[in-house]
Amino acid sequence: MSQPDIIQPKPVSTARKVFAAIFDFLFIFIVAGYLVARLTGGVTEEGFELKGGPAFALFGIVVLYFVVFSRFLGGTLFQRLFGVR
């Protein structure tokens, strides 16, 4: 009896991985940053400004986004869009 062929995934280009990471970071930073600023009163005419606790909260949200999506949900938004995962 012959063994079935094992399908090896195609290697993904480093550029796609880098672009996915950059777009993911910008996406979560802007969206979560604005939401945290809106909740804490840090919205300005130019966008938002976070200092102290709200800035630390944003940092935590960004880290959680990458950890949770990469580990438990099969990849971040842009990793999925760019076919990195």
NORHU-V796934 format. One line per field, one symbol per residue. burial: 1 if it has 24 or more other ideal C-beta (glycine too) atoms within 12 Angstrom, else 0. A space follows every 10 residues. Layout:
# NORHU-V796934
burial: ???
This chain:
# NORHU-V796934
burial: 0000000000 0000000001 1001101110 0111011000 0000000101 0001000100 1100110010 0000111110 00010
